[in-house]
Amino acid sequence: MKNKRTALWLATLISFPVHALTPEQIALARQYGASDAQIQAAQGNKPAVSENSAAPTMAPTIQPRSSESSSSKAGEPFGYGLFAGMPTSNTPLADLPVPDDYLVGPGDELKIQLYGKENATHTLRVGRQGNIDFPGLGPIYVAGNSYQQVAVDLINRIKAQILGVDVFVSMGALRMMQITVTGEAFKPGAYNVNALTTVTQALQAAGGLNIGGSLRKIQIRRGGQVVQEMDLYQLLLRGNNKADIRLRAGDVVFIPAKGPSVAIDGLVRRPAIYELRGRTSLAEMVSLGGGLKPEALNEVRVTRQSETGPQVFNLRVDSPQAATFTMRDGDQVSALRVSDTYNNAVVLKGAILHPGPSSFKPGMRISQLISNPEKDLLVNTDLEYGIVVREIDARRRIEVLQFKPGEAMRNPGSPHNLTLQKRDQVILFSNAPSDTFDKNLKGNATGKAQAQADITLGTLSQESAAEQQIDNRREALLTDVLNQLKLQASPEQPVQIVEIRGEVRFPGVYPLPRNGVFADLITAAGGRTEAADRVELSRYDANGRELKLVHSHFDLPANGNATIPQLARTLQSKDRLNILAQPEWREEITVRLEGEVRYPGSYVVKRGEMLSQLIERAGGLTRFANPQGAIFTREALRRQEAENLRRLNQELRAEMAFLNMKTQDNPLAKKTDLSTEMKLAEELENTQALGRLVINTPALLAGDTAFDIRLENQDRLFIPQQRNSVSIIGEVQMPSSHTYQPGLDMHDYLERAGGSKKRADTDRIYVVKADGSVRMPGGNWLYRSSPRIERGDTIVVPVDAERRDSLSTWSAVTQIMYQIGVAWAAIKP
């Protein structure tokens, strides 16, 4: 029986258009025992459509339920997607098994195979009189009998009249019949279907039901009488197809208008709009929705419209009232979420290996949450600064307590090993440089980078550490804490926020801890730097109704571990500490000399030292040096150059996008091939900025102070070897380098490179000198003189920008890339 039901539903699926197979259809097929392979095979077949079919060809559309009937929050009406698809005449495959109780009638074909003494196969059609005409036996009446009975009767009769043969009887093509689908069908009308068609197949043939049609009271009328009423919810929700009977010729499938309906949404397993059938209780309604999800509260809210306005009922699902509360048309049921607030827990966040809630125990201390640095903390967890965020009243206002995690673990009796309370939030921070997270985030394209402190403990992220890259910076973890402190500020309770700037590791805004002192704020900021020397305090002093900003100063001890009375002063709301650096304090200035220097390497220089002095310290240049080609780079210029490259790349891509859009909007315009421009944009994006500063090294070495350079940190000087060559690059037939020959001009070298290409801009050929400066041809339109060519020069033949569809950025981009390329070629071997 199971095989027959599977075959029947496979027939239904195969007859569906491929695009009409909804998840409900596939789920229902699996419920009837169809395997995934059978379903995939069914999806790959096209329906066989009868030539006599009157089926329409348009696809139905499920319209959203109007606001008068239910809220749009409840989603789509339930069940209508099962039959939505192309209306089609339903013709299952011919090789599907025929049930034994199938009634044979006019139009059916019987296949009779004889073997033994006589071998023959006869395909006989049942005539209008209900007979088949078997050769040699005459007419045999078969109509009105079941397929099983017909087969038995034929086998017995043939064996009795034809001796020495065995007989096998099977069904051939099934007869076609006409049935009618009326009412709220997508395409009501008469349909030609085969004799195995069931009610659900007839609905599919008509393209399904309109949204206004009832799924629960479909009637099958035969001879003017209702012979069956089908509730599709029994089929969809329980897999009960008892009412899905086979139709007969002339049957009418009538779809009445939809009855009362109720929407259910929220945390139920199957939110939708459901049609009611008879009296339905709230408990039954929740069951229709698939039941509550695990995170749902065991209570639902029912919103009901009345003449006096909306009424709201809150009922527990497992209460006796839920079984007696009767649903009405238009009711809205919402399953509510349980509270995600940790009432009997403390939450650990930030630079910790296992963040999240922990069960609270009376008398619990910090050391019970974090006891082993190797097992509990990250490598870069700050052991000097942590905070506890505590709710202090029913309004959930907070206060902040500061502690040292390292001290709490080392010495359980220390005051830093704070006693915790329910709902406390313990936040630990990273002592890594502030730019470390930004670099890691940029390198991890799939990382999620926002895990901030949550004061209300209400929306703690449930994602695992493997799924997100947690931002343990002070700024990120303190954002919500600071916002909460600002929100709860009042005239009686000023905002509990302080600020520190200057010579500390992590300057910024911090929460004012309970009983906090100046030293606590410096500790929170990661401690002072080596340059720290003096503190300036800016504090608002209330004088009556007027606030006055007062400044005071004190010196810090030379020993960073020493304490002074000023550091024990109590912090007040909106205090600002500015840690000032020692006068004339500067970070170490390092300059690197490379190439043909007698003693190359990194040198520490004093402030104001000149390049000529450093070269003298390095022993001067070797006899192979080419001072004219010296390449001097500066970090500040490199950053500026990198920004210019980024901006040019954006401008170039914007111009390409505009050109492409312009040619697409105008069908008569000539299509532009931007492949070369795209390649240039990619090369520009990968170009590494150099930050070269053109200098006159020979004049500098000769003692001309006008050309000397005051050194800065990370400056770099590269002295190349003497080159006896001239290079030609750009739009020439063969970019190459040639031996320098005195007396040859620019055009002579261009001829040696095969001459310029068609797209070359011969009027803008220029020379990049060995020192990085650029020389353009001189003269006027009548006579143009070529720059003098010297050893180490590079001749650049640019592309004609006018041939690039008015790309204004093209010329600037190519020139910059050529100049950077020449410098890098000299530095890199």
C-alpha positions in Angstrom: 0.0 0.0 0.0 2.9 2.4 0.8 4.4 1.8 -2.6 1.1 2.6 -4.2 0.8 5.9 -2.3 4.4 6.8 -3.2 3.7 6.1 -6.8 0.5 8.1 -6.7 2.3 11.2 -5.2 5.2 10.8 -7.6 2.6 11.0 -10.4 1.3 14.2 -8.9 4.8 15.7 -8.6 5.8 14.7 -12.1 2.8 16.4 -13.4 3.8 19.6 -11.7 5.7 22.2 -13.7 9.3 22.3 -12.6 9.1 25.9 -11.4 6.0 25.1 -9.3 7.6 22.6 -6.9 7.4 24.4 -3.6 9.0 23.3 -0.3 5.6 22.2 0.8 5.2 20.0 -2.2 8.6 18.4 -1.7 8.0 17.9 2.0 4.6 16.3 1.3 6.2 13.9 -1.2 8.8 12.8 1.4 5.9 12.3 3.9 4.4 9.8 1.4 7.6 7.9 1.2 9.2 9.3 -1.9 13.0 9.3 -1.8 15.2 12.3 -2.7 16.3 10.5 -5.9 12.7 10.1 -6.9 11.9 13.7 -6.2 14.9 14.9 -8.2 13.8 12.7 -11.1 10.3 14.2 -10.8 11.7 17.7 -10.9 13.6 16.9 -14.1 10.5 15.8 -16.0 8.1 18.0 -17.9 4.4 17.4 -17.7 2.7 15.6 -20.5 -0.1 17.8 -21.7 -3.0 16.4 -23.7 -3.8 17.9 -27.0 -7.5 18.1 -26.0 -6.7 19.9 -22.7 -8.4 23.2 -22.2 -5.9 24.2 -19.5 -4.8 27.8 -19.4 -1.1 28.7 -19.4 -0.7 31.7 -17.1 0.9 31.2 -13.6 -1.1 32.1 -10.5 0.0 34.7 -8.1 -0.5 34.6 -4.4 -1.8 38.0 -3.3 -1.0 39.2 0.2 -4.0 39.1 2.6 -5.6 42.5 3.0 -5.2 44.5 6.2 -8.9 44.0 7.0 -8.4 40.3 7.5 -5.1 40.0 9.3 -1.9 41.7 10.1 0.9 41.5 7.6 3.2 40.4 10.5 1.8 36.9 10.4 3.3 36.2 7.0 1.5 34.3 4.2 -1.7 32.3 4.4 -0.9 28.7 5.1 -1.0 25.9 2.5 -1.6 27.8 -0.7 1.9 27.3 -2.0 1.4 23.6 -2.3 -0.8 23.9 -5.4 0.5 27.1 -6.9 1.9 26.6 -10.4 1.0 26.4 -14.1 -2.5 25.2 -14.7 -2.1 22.0 -16.8 -4.0 18.9 -17.9 -2.9 16.1 -15.5 -1.4 13.2 -17.5 0.8 10.9 -15.3 3.4 8.6 -16.9 2.1 5.5 -18.5 4.3 3.1 -16.7 3.1 3.9 -13.2 1.3 0.9 -11.4 -2.5 0.8 -11.6 -4.3 0.1 -8.3 -6.2 -3.3 -8.2 -9.5 -1.6 -7.4 -9.3 0.7 -10.5 -12.6 0.3 -12.4 -12.0 -0.5 -16.1 -14.2 1.5 -18.5 -14.6 2.6 -22.2 -11.4 4.2 -23.5 -9.0 2.1 -21.4 -6.4 -0.1 -23.0 -5.6 -3.7 -21.9 -2.3 -5.4 -22.9 -2.6 -9.2 -23.1 0.6 -11.2 -23.6 0.5 -14.9 -24.6 3.5 -17.2 -24.3 4.1 -20.9 -24.4 2.5 -22.8 -27.3 1.6 -19.5 -28.9 3.5 -16.2 -28.5 1.6 -13.0 -29.2 0.9 -9.6 -27.7 -2.5 -7.8 -28.1 -3.3 -4.2 -27.2 -7.1 -4.0 -27.0 -9.1 -0.9 -26.3 -12.4 -1.0 -24.3 -15.2 0.1 -26.7 -18.2 2.2 -25.9 -20.2 -0.9 -25.1 -17.7 -2.0 -22.5 -16.2 -4.8 -24.6 -12.8 -5.8 -25.9 -12.5 -7.7 -29.2 -10.0 -10.5 -28.6 -8.9 -12.2 -31.8 -10.4 -15.7 -32.1 -12.5 -15.3 -28.9 -14.9 -12.5 -29.9 -16.1 -9.7 -27.7 -15.5 -9.9 -24.0 -17.3 -7.5 -21.6 -15.0 -5.9 -19.0 -16.4 -2.5 -18.2 -17.5 -1.8 -14.6 -15.2 -4.4 -13.1 -12.0 -3.8 -11.1 -8.7 -4.1 -12.9 -7.9 -7.1 -10.7 -11.2 -8.9 -11.5 -10.8 -8.2 -15.3 -7.3 -9.7 -15.3 -8.4 -12.8 -13.5 -11.4 -13.3 -15.8 -9.3 -12.8 -18.9 -6.6 -15.2 -17.8 -9.1 -17.9 -17.0 -11.1 -17.6 -20.2 -8.1 -17.4 -22.5 -6.5 -20.5 -20.9 -9.7 -22.4 -21.2 -10.2 -21.6 -24.9 -6.5 -21.6 -26.0 -4.7 -24.6 -24.7 -1.0 -24.7 -23.9 -0.5 -20.9 -23.3 0.2 -18.8 -20.3 -1.4 -15.3 -20.1 -0.2 -12.0 -18.6 -2.6 -9.0 -18.4 -1.6 -5.4 -17.8 -3.1 -1.9 -18.3 -2.1 0.2 -21.3 -3.1 3.8 -21.8 -5.7 5.0 -19.4 -8.9 6.6 -20.6 -9.4 10.3 -20.4 -12.3 11.9 -18.7 -13.6 15.4 -18.1 -14.1 16.9 -14.6 -14.9 20.4 -13.6 -13.2 22.6 -11.0 -15.3 25.6 -9.8 -15.4 28.1 -7.1 -12.3 29.9 -5.8 -9.9 28.0 -8.1 -7.2 30.0 -9.8 -8.5 29.0 -13.2 -11.9 27.4 -12.9 -13.3 25.3 -15.7 -13.5 21.9 -17.4 -10.3 19.8 -17.6 -9.4 16.6 -19.4 -7.7 14.3 -17.0 -7.0 10.6 -16.8 -9.1 8.1 -14.8 -6.5 7.9 -12.0 -6.8 11.6 -11.1 -7.5 12.5 -7.5 -8.9 15.6 -5.9 -5.5 17.2 -5.2 -4.4 16.5 -8.8 -7.5 18.2 -10.1 -6.6 21.2 -7.9 -3.1 21.2 -9.3 -4.5 21.0 -12.9 -6.5 24.2 -12.1 -3.5 26.1 -10.9 -4.3 25.8 -7.2 -6.6 28.0 -5.1 -7.1 31.7 -4.9 -6.3 33.3 -1.6 -10.0 33.7 -1.1 -10.6 30.0 -1.4 -11.1 27.6 1.5 -8.6 24.8 2.1 -10.8 23.2 4.7 -14.2 22.6 3.0 -13.5 21.4 -0.6 -16.5 19.5 -1.9 -16.6 16.7 -4.5 -20.0 16.6 -6.1 -21.2 13.7 -8.2 -24.7 13.6 -9.8 -25.7 16.7 -7.9 -24.8 15.2 -4.5 -21.9 15.9 -2.3 -20.0 12.6 -2.0 -16.9 13.8 -0.2 -15.7 16.9 1.7 -11.9 17.3 1.9 -10.0 19.2 4.6 -6.6 19.9 3.1 -5.2 20.7 6.6 -5.5 17.0 7.3 -3.3 16.2 4.4 -0.8 19.1 5.0 -0.4 18.7 8.7 -1.1 15.0 9.4 -0.4 13.4 6.1 -3.9 12.0 6.0 -5.1 11.5 2.4 -8.1 9.4 3.2 -10.4 12.1 1.6 -8.2 12.5 -1.5 -10.5 10.1 -3.5 -10.2 9.3 -7.2 -12.5 11.3 -9.4 -15.0 10.0 -11.9 -16.1 11.4 -15.2 -18.4 14.4 -14.7 -17.3 15.0 -11.1 -17.3 18.6 -9.9 -14.6 19.9 -7.5 -16.1 22.9 -5.7 -13.9 25.3 -3.7 -16.0 27.5 -1.5 -14.9 30.9 -0.1 -12.5 30.9 2.8 -14.0 30.8 6.3 -12.8 32.6 9.4 -9.0 32.9 9.7 -6.5 33.7 12.5 -2.9 34.9 12.1 -0.2 33.5 14.4 3.3 34.9 14.5 6.3 35.3 16.7 8.2 32.4 18.2 6.1 29.5 16.7 7.5 26.9 14.4 5.2 27.6 11.5 3.9 31.3 11.6 1.2 31.9 9.1 -2.5 32.8 8.6 -4.7 29.8 9.3 -8.3 29.1 8.4 -10.6 27.9 11.1 -13.0 25.0 10.9 -15.6 25.0 13.5 -14.8 25.9 17.1 -11.0 26.3 17.6 -9.4 26.9 21.0 -6.2 28.9 21.6 -4.4 25.6 22.4 -5.4 24.2 19.1 -4.4 27.3 17.3 -0.9 27.1 18.7 -0.8 23.5 17.6 -1.7 24.5 14.1 1.3 26.9 14.2 3.6 23.9 14.9 3.9 24.7 18.6 6.2 27.1 20.4 9.9 27.4 19.8 12.3 26.6 22.7 13.1 30.3 23.2 9.4 31.2 23.4 7.6 32.3 26.6 4.8 29.8 27.6 2.4 32.7 27.2 0.9 34.2 24.0 -0.8 37.5 23.3 -4.1 37.5 21.5 -5.2 40.8 19.8 -8.9 41.0 18.9 -10.7 43.7 17.1 -14.0 44.9 18.6 -16.4 47.8 18.2 -14.7 49.7 21.0 -11.2 49.1 19.7 -8.5 46.4 19.9 -8.7 44.1 22.9 -5.6 42.2 24.2 -5.6 38.9 26.1 -2.5 37.3 27.6 -2.9 33.6 28.3 -0.5 30.8 29.2 -0.6 28.0 26.6 -0.7 25.2 29.2 -3.5 26.8 31.3 -7.1 25.5 31.3 -8.1 28.9 29.8 -6.2 28.2 26.7 -8.3 25.1 26.0 -11.5 27.0 26.5 -10.6 30.4 24.9 -12.3 30.3 21.4 -10.6 32.0 18.5 -12.5 34.5 16.3 -12.2 35.6 12.8 -9.4 38.2 12.5 -7.6 37.4 15.8 -3.9 37.9 15.9 -1.9 35.5 18.1 1.7 36.4 19.0 4.1 34.0 20.7 6.4 36.0 23.0 10.1 35.6 23.7 11.4 34.7 27.1 13.6 37.3 28.8 17.2 37.0 27.8 18.4 38.9 30.9 20.8 36.9 33.1 19.2 37.4 36.5 21.2 34.8 38.4 24.6 35.2 36.6 27.6 37.5 36.1 28.9 38.1 32.6 32.5 38.2 31.6 33.4 40.1 28.5 36.4 41.5 26.6 39.9 40.2 26.4 39.1 36.7 27.8 39.3 33.2 26.3 35.8 32.2 27.3 33.5 35.2 27.5 29.9 34.8 28.5 27.7 34.4 31.6 28.7 32.4 34.6 26.4 31.1 37.4 26.4 33.4 40.4 27.1 32.2 43.9 26.8 34.4 47.0 30.2 35.7 48.1 31.6 35.2 44.6 34.9 37.1 43.8 36.9 38.1 40.7 39.4 35.4 41.3 36.7 32.7 41.0 36.0 33.9 37.4 39.6 34.3 36.3 42.1 32.2 38.3 44.7 31.1 35.8 46.1 33.6 33.2 47.1 30.8 30.8 43.7 29.1 30.8 41.4 32.2 31.2 43.1 35.2 29.6 44.4 36.2 26.2 48.1 36.9 25.6 47.5 40.6 25.4 45.0 40.9 28.3 45.7 44.0 30.4 46.5 42.8 33.9 46.4 46.4 35.3 42.9 47.5 34.3 39.5 45.9 34.5 36.1 47.2 35.5 32.9 45.8 37.0 29.7 47.4 35.8 27.0 47.1 38.5 23.3 48.0 38.5 22.5 49.9 41.6 18.7 50.3 41.6 15.5 49.2 40.1 15.9 51.8 37.3 19.0 49.8 36.3 21.3 52.8 36.7 24.9 51.7 36.9 28.1 52.4 38.7 31.7 51.4 37.7 34.2 49.7 40.0 37.9 49.5 38.9 40.3 46.7 39.7 43.6 45.1 38.7 43.0 41.6 37.3 46.6 40.6 37.9 46.5 41.6 41.5 43.1 39.9 42.0 44.6 36.6 40.8 47.9 36.8 42.6 46.5 37.9 46.0 43.0 36.7 46.7 42.9 38.9 49.8 43.6 42.0 47.9 41.0 44.8 47.7 41.2 44.3 43.9 39.6 40.9 44.3 36.1 42.4 44.4 33.1 40.7 45.7 30.5 40.3 42.9 26.8 40.7 42.9 24.1 39.3 40.7 24.0 40.8 37.2 27.5 42.3 37.5 29.4 42.6 34.2 33.1 42.1 34.4 35.0 43.7 31.5 38.7 43.0 30.7 40.7 45.0 28.1 43.6 44.4 25.7 46.9 46.2 26.1 47.8 45.7 22.4 48.4 48.9 20.4 45.2 50.5 19.1 46.0 49.9 15.5 46.5 46.1 15.9 42.8 45.4 15.7 42.4 47.6 12.6 45.1 45.6 10.8 43.7 42.3 11.8 40.3 43.3 10.7 41.5 44.5 7.4 43.2 41.2 6.8 40.2 39.1 7.7 37.5 39.8 5.1 35.0 37.5 6.8 35.6 38.6 10.4 32.9 40.4 12.3 34.4 43.3 14.3 31.9 44.6 16.8 31.5 43.0 20.2 30.7 45.8 22.6 29.8 45.9 26.3 26.1 45.6 27.1 25.0 47.3 30.2 21.5 45.8 30.5 22.9 42.3 30.0 19.9 41.9 27.7 21.3 41.2 24.3 24.5 39.3 24.9 25.9 38.0 21.6 25.5 34.3 21.3 28.0 33.9 18.5 31.0 31.7 19.2 34.5 33.2 19.3 35.3 31.3 16.1 32.5 33.2 14.2 33.5 36.7 15.2 36.6 38.7 15.7 36.1 40.5 19.0 37.2 44.1 19.3 38.8 44.3 22.7 39.9 47.9 22.4 39.0 50.2 25.2 37.0 52.5 22.9 34.8 49.6 21.7 34.2 48.0 25.0 33.5 51.2 26.9 31.1 52.7 24.3 27.9 51.4 25.9 29.1 52.0 29.4 29.8 55.6 28.6 26.5 56.0 26.8 24.6 54.6 29.8 26.5 56.9 32.2 25.5 59.9 30.0 21.9 58.8 29.8 21.5 58.5 33.6 23.2 61.8 34.4 21.1 64.4 36.3 21.6 67.6 38.3 21.7 65.6 41.5 24.1 63.0 39.9 26.6 64.6 37.4 27.8 62.4 34.6 30.4 60.0 35.9 32.9 60.4 33.0 36.5 61.6 33.0 39.1 62.1 30.2 42.8 61.8 29.8 45.0 62.9 27.0 48.7 63.3 26.2 51.5 61.0 27.1 49.6 57.8 28.0 49.3 54.6 26.0 45.5 54.8 25.5 44.2 58.3 25.7 40.5 58.8 25.7 37.3 59.1 27.7 36.8 56.7 30.7 34.1 55.9 33.2 34.7 57.5 36.6 35.1 54.5 39.0 33.7 54.6 42.5 36.2 56.4 44.8 38.5 56.8 41.8 41.7 58.8 42.0 44.2 60.4 39.5 46.4 57.3 39.6 43.4 55.1 38.6 42.7 57.1 35.5 46.4 56.9 34.4 46.3 53.2 35.0 43.1 52.9 33.0 44.8 54.7 30.1 47.6 52.0 30.0 50.1 54.0 32.1 52.2 56.9 31.1 54.8 56.9 28.3 58.5 57.5 28.7 58.1 61.2 27.8 55.5 61.9 30.5 56.7 64.7 32.8 53.9 66.9 34.0 50.1 66.8 34.6 47.6 69.5 33.8 44.2 69.1 35.5 41.2 70.9 34.0 38.2 70.9 36.4 34.9 72.7 36.4 34.4 74.6 39.6 30.8 75.5 40.5 30.5 79.0 41.9 26.8 79.4 42.6 25.0 79.0 39.3 28.1 79.6 37.3 30.6 77.0 36.2 34.2 78.0 35.9 37.0 75.9 34.3 40.0 75.9 36.5 43.5 74.6 35.5 46.2 73.3 37.9 49.5 71.5 37.4 51.9 69.2 39.2 55.0 67.3 38.2 55.2 63.5 37.9 57.9 61.6 39.8 60.9 60.5 37.6 60.4 57.0 38.9 57.2 55.7 37.4 56.5 53.4 40.3 56.8 56.2 42.9 53.7 57.7 44.4 53.0 61.4 45.2 50.1 62.9 47.1 48.7 64.6 44.0 48.1 61.2 42.3 45.9 60.2 45.3 43.5 63.1 44.7 39.9 62.1 44.1 38.5 62.4 40.6 35.4 64.4 39.9 32.8 64.4 37.2 34.2 65.7 33.8 37.8 66.0 35.1 40.4 66.2 32.3 44.0 65.2 32.8 46.6 66.2 30.2 49.9 64.4 30.6 52.5 66.7 29.2 55.9 65.6 27.7 59.3 66.6 28.9 60.6 69.8 27.2 62.6 69.0 24.1 61.6 65.4 24.3 61.7 63.7 21.0 61.5 60.1 19.9 64.7 58.6 18.6 65.4 59.7 15.0 66.7 56.9 12.7 67.9 57.3 9.2 69.0 54.5 6.8 71.9 54.7 4.3 72.0 52.1 1.5 73.9 51.4 -1.6 77.4 52.8 -2.4 78.1 54.2 1.0 81.3 53.2 2.7 79.5 52.1 5.9 75.8 51.6 5.0 73.2 50.9 7.7 70.8 52.5 10.1 72.1 55.6 12.0 70.6 57.4 15.0 70.8 61.2 14.4 70.2 64.1 16.6 67.5 66.7 16.0 68.6 69.2 13.4 71.4 67.0 11.9 71.9 67.5 8.2 72.2 64.9 5.4 75.8 65.9 4.6 76.8 65.4 8.2 75.4 61.9 8.2 77.1 60.9 4.9 80.4 62.2 6.4 79.7 60.0 9.5 79.2 57.0 7.2 82.6 57.5 5.6 81.4 59.2 2.5 80.7 57.4 -0.8 82.6 54.6 -2.6 84.4 55.2 -5.8 81.7 53.3 -7.7 78.9 55.6 -6.5 76.7 57.7 -8.7 75.7 60.7 -6.5 73.7 62.2 -9.4 71.3 59.2 -9.2 70.8 59.3 -5.4 67.3 58.4 -4.3 66.1 60.1 -1.1 62.8 59.0 0.4 60.8 60.4 3.4 57.9 58.8 5.3 55.7 61.8 5.3 56.0 62.1 1.6 55.3 58.4 1.2 52.0 58.7 3.0 51.1 61.7 1.0 52.0 59.9 -2.2 50.0 56.9 -1.2 46.9 59.1 -0.6 47.4 60.7 -4.0 47.6 57.2 -5.7 44.4 56.2 -3.9 42.6 59.4 -5.0 43.8 59.0 -8.6 42.6 55.4 -8.7 39.2 56.5 -7.5 39.0 59.2 -10.1 40.2 56.9 -12.9 37.6 54.3 -12.0 34.8 56.9 -11.8 35.7 58.2 -15.2 35.6 54.7 -16.7 32.2 54.1 -15.1 30.9 57.3 -16.5 32.2 56.5 -20.0 30.7 53.0 -19.8 27.3 54.3 -18.7 27.3 57.0 -21.4 27.9 54.4 -24.2 25.2 52.2 -22.7 22.6 55.0 -22.5 23.3 56.0 -26.1 22.9 53.0 -28.5 24.3 55.0 -31.4 27.5 55.8 -29.5 30.7 53.8 -30.3 31.3 51.2 -27.7 34.4 51.8 -25.6 36.9 49.1 -24.8 38.1 49.9 -21.3 40.2 46.8 -20.8 43.5 48.7 -21.0 42.1 51.3 -18.5 41.0 48.5 -16.2 44.4 47.0 -16.3 46.0 50.4 -15.5 43.6 50.9 -12.6 44.7 47.5 -11.2 48.3 48.3 -11.6 47.8 51.7 -9.9 46.1 50.0 -7.0 49.1 47.7 -6.5 51.7 50.4 -7.0 53.7 50.9 -3.8 54.3 54.5 -2.9 57.9 55.6 -2.5 57.9 59.2 -1.2 60.9 60.3 -3.2 62.3 63.8 -2.6 64.5 65.1 -5.5 67.9 66.3 -4.1 71.1 67.6 -5.7 73.6 65.3 -4.1 76.7 66.6 -5.9 76.0 70.1 -4.7 75.3 68.9 -1.2 78.5 67.0 -1.0 80.4 70.0 -2.4 79.3 72.0 0.7 76.5 74.1 -0.8 74.2 74.5 2.3 71.3 75.6 0.0 70.9 72.0 -1.1 71.5 70.3 2.2 68.6 68.4 3.9 67.6 68.4 7.6 66.9 64.8 8.5 63.7 63.4 9.9 62.8 60.0 11.4 62.6 57.1 8.9 64.4 59.0 6.1 66.2 56.8 3.7 69.1 57.5 1.2 70.1 55.1 -1.6 73.2 55.7 -3.6 73.2 53.6 -6.8 76.2 52.4 -8.8 77.4 54.3 -11.8 75.3 53.4 -14.8 76.5 53.6 -18.3 73.1 53.1 -19.9 70.0 54.9 -21.0 66.5 53.3 -20.8 63.5 53.8 -23.0 60.1 52.9 -21.7 56.4 53.5 -22.5 54.8 53.4 -25.9 57.8 52.2 -28.0 58.1 49.1 -30.0 60.7 47.5 -27.7 61.2 49.1 -24.2 64.9 48.5 -23.5 68.1 49.9 -22.2 71.1 51.0 -24.3 74.7 51.8 -23.7 75.3 55.5 -23.2 77.0 57.1 -26.2 78.0 60.8 -26.0 76.5 62.8 -28.8 73.3 60.8 -29.2 70.1 62.7 -28.5 66.7 61.5 -27.5 65.5 60.7 -31.0 68.6 58.5 -31.6 67.7 56.4 -28.6 64.1 56.2 -29.6 65.1 54.8 -33.0 67.2 52.1 -31.2 64.0 51.1 -29.4 62.1 50.6 -32.7 60.4 53.9 -32.7 57.1 54.9 -31.1 53.8 53.1 -31.4 50.7 54.6 -33.0 49.1 55.5 -29.7 52.2 57.3 -28.4 52.0 61.0 -27.7 55.2 62.1 -29.4 54.7 65.8 -28.4 54.9 64.9 -24.7 58.0 62.7 -24.6 60.0 63.5 -21.5 63.2 62.4 -19.7 63.4 61.3 -16.1 66.9 62.3 -15.0 68.9 60.0 -12.7 68.1 62.3 -9.7 64.4 62.0 -10.3 63.8 65.3 -11.9 61.8 65.5 -15.2 62.9 67.3 -18.4 60.5 68.2 -21.2 61.5 69.1 -24.7 62.0 72.9 -25.1 61.3 75.4 -27.9 58.1 76.3 -29.6 55.7 74.9 -32.3 58.2 75.7 -35.0 61.3 74.3 -33.4 61.6 71.9 -30.4 64.9 71.1 -28.8 65.5 67.7 -27.0 66.7 67.5 -23.4 70.4 66.6 -23.1 70.8 62.8 -22.4 73.1 61.7 -19.7 74.1 58.4 -18.1 71.3 56.8 -16.0 68.5 58.8 -17.8 65.2 57.3 -18.7 63.2 58.4 -21.8 59.5 58.0 -21.3 57.1 57.9 -24.2 53.6 58.4 -22.8 50.3 57.2 -24.3 48.2 59.8 -26.2 45.5 60.8 -23.6 43.3 62.1 -26.4 43.0 58.5 -27.7 41.6 57.4 -24.3 38.1 58.8 -24.8 38.7 62.0 -22.8 40.0 60.3 -19.7 41.4 63.4 -17.9 43.1 61.3 -15.2 44.9 59.0 -17.7 47.9 61.3 -18.3 48.5 62.0 -14.6 48.3 58.4 -13.7 50.7 57.1 -16.3 53.3 59.8 -15.6 53.2 59.1 -11.8 53.5 55.4 -12.4 56.4 55.8 -14.8 58.3 58.0 -12.3 57.7 55.7 -9.3 58.7 52.7 -11.5 62.0 54.3 -12.5 62.9 54.9 -8.9 62.0 51.4 -7.7 63.9 49.9 -10.6 67.0 51.7 -9.3 66.6 50.6 -5.7 65.6 47.0 -6.3 68.2 44.7 -7.9 
